[in-house]
Amino acid sequence: MPGNIWVVAEHWQGSPTDAAFEALALGRELADGLGVALEAVVLGSDTGGLAAALGAADRIVAVDHPALSDPIGDVAARTIAALAAERRPEVVLVPITNLGWDLIGLLPARIGCPMVNFVQDASVVDGRIEAASLVYGGKMSTRVAVPAGPAVLAVLPGTRPAEAGRITGPPPVDRVAMDVDPGLIEFCGYREPEAGDVDITRQDVLVAIGRGIGGQGNVELAEELAELLGGAVCGSRPVIDQGWLPMSRQVGKSGHQVKPKLYLALGVSGAPEHVEGMRDAELIIAVNSDPDAPIFRVAHYGVGADLLDVVPELIDRLEAAGKR
Ligand SMILES: Cc1cc2nc3c(=O)[nH]c(=O)nc-3n(C[C@H](O)[C@H](O)[C@H](O)COP(=O)(O)OP(=O)(O)OC[C@H]3O[C@@H](n4cnc5c(N)ncnc54)[C@H](O)[C@@H]3O)c2cc1C
């Protein structure tokens, strides 16, 4: 008989996150497919108010302890591993989020079990869990037969709609009294995103830059173009990772979903994780020197050229048309 399905129901500032509801929706399907219970694992120092939102689960396994008041991956991993050693879940679903990252790295090692990372989907096939996961930075997708439990599945955002897991409860709560060692890591605080930066989800015109922009020195060119078009600059993940634009400007799976009237993609390859965040734009124009770049599959208009030729020309023409 397989063990139960666990979802680490992450919460932030008093409420479960969307990612927790998405994972609960997936967990519900797996639990029903295996004929076992879905349990939401809730860690914190005062989790009493969370149960009512977690009705997708059959039961809540809650640990309240002062050492769990801040989201420290190491403490959470040790706590969940101690619970798992006793209760032997089939799989532990952990949402891939800023909060979840540390836990994902540590939990399989603490439990001593396998992990499937970047899970896009999972289902029960012939009584076993199979997971579809992204590998090679998202360039390939694989199917993994998850070995008999326990195993950790790190679940990508958007695997299921949050609404599907947002069911009011409350399910019965199993409060576990545990001695939790606070460990050596201290949570120093949370910093809100810089105030005053542009909200790219509200822009009608976005000039998106990808790695093809070539370097920070060329970002100014895109900014000039965006200003002439009355919009803002956003970017793909490599652009953000290299610090050419702030995090608040990232479009895609792990960034923002945008829906502007015009999305001008400059030197963006069109990887699925990027396209997921911009495919609903009303008009997509792509400039890419590779005529086979995947971005041209979603673009309404495409320019197969060097952006460093096209953008100055566009700026000149907009200026000549009196746009400045
Ligand atoms: C779990 C996960 C989440 C992710 N989340 C995101 C996300 O939220 N957002 C995101 O963007 N990515 C995300 N990624 C990364 C994604 O898979 C791609 O690696 C990334 O989108 C590629 O960015 P890019 O198009 O800027 O760079 P590249 O793939 O390197 O493409 C650069 C493009 O520029 C073109 N180019 C080069 N020079 C020029 C020039 N002079 N003129 C014109 N064209 C030129 C090239 O032909 C190429 O097509 C994620 C990946 C994973 C695994």
The ligand as an SDF file (V2000), in Angstrom:
LIG
                    3D

 53 58  0  0  0  0  0  0  0  0999 V2000
   12.4880   26.5080  -14.2660 C   0  0  0  0  0  0  0  0  0  0  0  0
   12.8940   27.5340  -15.2600 C   0  0  0  0  0  0  0  0  0  0  0  0
   12.2700   28.7640  -15.2220 C   0  0  0  0  0  0  0  0  0  0  0  0
   12.6260   29.7350  -16.1500 C   0  0  0  0  0  0  0  0  0  0  0  0
   11.9850   30.9230  -16.1080 N   0  0  0  0  0  0  0  0  0  0  0  0
   12.2590   31.8440  -17.0600 C   0  0  0  0  0  0  0  0  0  0  0  0
   11.5580   33.0890  -17.0930 C   0  0  0  0  0  0  0  0  0  0  0  0
   10.7180   33.3880  -16.2460 O   0  0  0  0  0  0  0  0  0  0  0  0
   11.8430   33.9490  -18.0880 N   0  0  0  0  0  0  0  0  0  0  0  0
   12.7640   33.6820  -19.0530 C   0  0  0  0  0  0  0  0  0  0  0  0
   12.9750   34.5370  -19.9390 O   0  0  0  0  0  0  0  0  0  0  0  0
   13.4560   32.5330  -19.0280 N   0  0  0  0  0  0  0  0  0  0  0  0
   13.2360   31.6090  -18.0470 C   0  0  0  0  0  0  0  0  0  0  0  0
   13.9520   30.4740  -18.0360 N   0  0  0  0  0  0  0  0  0  0  0  0
   15.1130   30.3530  -18.9400 C   0  0  0  0  0  0  0  0  0  0  0  0
   14.7190   29.9350  -20.3480 C   0  0  0  0  0  0  0  0  0  0  0  0
   14.7170   28.5280  -20.4420 O   0  0  0  0  0  0  0  0  0  0  0  0
   15.7400   30.4670  -21.3750 C   0  0  0  0  0  0  0  0  0  0  0  0
   17.0280   30.0280  -21.0270 O   0  0  0  0  0  0  0  0  0  0  0  0
   15.7610   31.9900  -21.4900 C   0  0  0  0  0  0  0  0  0  0  0  0
   14.4520   32.4880  -21.6890 O   0  0  0  0  0  0  0  0  0  0  0  0
   16.6290   32.3920  -22.6790 C   0  0  0  0  0  0  0  0  0  0  0  0
   16.7830   33.7830  -22.6530 O   0  0  0  0  0  0  0  0  0  0  0  0
   17.1890   34.5920  -23.9660 P   0  0  0  0  0  0  0  0  0  0  0  0
   16.1850   34.3240  -25.0300 O   0  0  0  0  0  0  0  0  0  0  0  0
   17.4180   35.9980  -23.5520 O   0  0  0  0  0  0  0  0  0  0  0  0
   18.6260   34.0020  -24.3030 O   0  0  0  0  0  0  0  0  0  0  0  0
   19.1100   32.9950  -25.4130 P   0  0  0  0  0  0  0  0  0  0  0  0
   18.3300   31.7410  -25.3930 O   0  0  0  0  0  0  0  0  0  0  0  0
   20.5960   32.9170  -25.2730 O   0  0  0  0  0  0  0  0  0  0  0  0
   18.7480   33.7220  -26.7860 O   0  0  0  0  0  0  0  0  0  0  0  0
   19.3740   34.8750  -27.2670 C   0  0  0  0  0  0  0  0  0  0  0  0
   18.7840   35.1420  -28.6460 C   0  0  0  0  0  0  0  0  0  0  0  0
   19.3160   36.3480  -29.1370 O   0  0  0  0  0  0  0  0  0  0  0  0
   19.5680   36.1920  -30.5170 C   0  0  0  0  0  0  0  0  0  0  0  0
   20.6080   37.1760  -30.8450 N   0  0  0  0  0  0  0  0  0  0  0  0
   21.9150   37.1670  -30.4720 C   0  0  0  0  0  0  0  0  0  0  0  0
   22.5280   38.2780  -30.9170 N   0  0  0  0  0  0  0  0  0  0  0  0
   21.5980   39.0050  -31.5780 C   0  0  0  0  0  0  0  0  0  0  0  0
   21.6300   40.2600  -32.2490 C   0  0  0  0  0  0  0  0  0  0  0  0
   22.7420   41.0080  -32.2950 N   0  0  0  0  0  0  0  0  0  0  0  0
   20.4920   40.6780  -32.8480 N   0  0  0  0  0  0  0  0  0  0  0  0
   19.3550   39.9610  -32.8200 C   0  0  0  0  0  0  0  0  0  0  0  0
   19.2780   38.7520  -32.1790 N   0  0  0  0  0  0  0  0  0  0  0  0
   20.3740   38.3000  -31.5460 C   0  0  0  0  0  0  0  0  0  0  0  0
   20.0010   34.7450  -30.6940 C   0  0  0  0  0  0  0  0  0  0  0  0
   19.7650   34.3100  -32.0150 O   0  0  0  0  0  0  0  0  0  0  0  0
   19.0950   34.0580  -29.6800 C   0  0  0  0  0  0  0  0  0  0  0  0
   17.8760   33.6400  -30.2900 O   0  0  0  0  0  0  0  0  0  0  0  0
   13.6220   29.4870  -17.1220 C   0  0  0  0  0  0  0  0  0  0  0  0
   14.2350   28.2270  -17.1510 C   0  0  0  0  0  0  0  0  0  0  0  0
   13.8780   27.2710  -16.2340 C   0  0  0  0  0  0  0  0  0  0  0  0
   14.5190   25.9410  -16.2700 C   0  0  0  0  0  0  0  0  0  0  0  0
  1  2  1  0
  2  3  1  0
  2 52  2  0
  3  4  2  0
  4  5  1  0
  4 50  1  0
  5  6  2  0
  6  7  1  0
  6 13  1  0
  7  8  2  0
  7  9  1  0
  9 10  1  0
 10 11  2  0
 10 12  1  0
 12 13  2  0
 13 14  1  0
 14 15  1  0
 14 50  1  0
 15 16  1  0
 16 17  1  0
 16 18  1  0
 18 19  1  0
 18 20  1  0
 20 21  1  0
 20 22  1  0
 22 23  1  0
 23 24  1  0
 24 25  2  0
 24 26  1  0
 24 27  1  0
 27 28  1  0
 28 29  2  0
 28 30  1  0
 28 31  1  0
 31 32  1  0
 32 33  1  0
 33 34  1  0
 33 48  1  0
 34 35  1  0
 35 36  1  0
 35 46  1  0
 36 37  1  0
 36 45  1  0
 37 38  2  0
 38 39  1  0
 39 40  1  0
 39 45  2  0
 40 41  1  0
 40 42  2  0
 42 43  1  0
 43 44  2  0
 44 45  1  0
 46 47  1  0
 46 48  1  0
 48 49  1  0
 50 51  2  0
 51 52  1  0
 52 53  1  0
M  END
$$$$
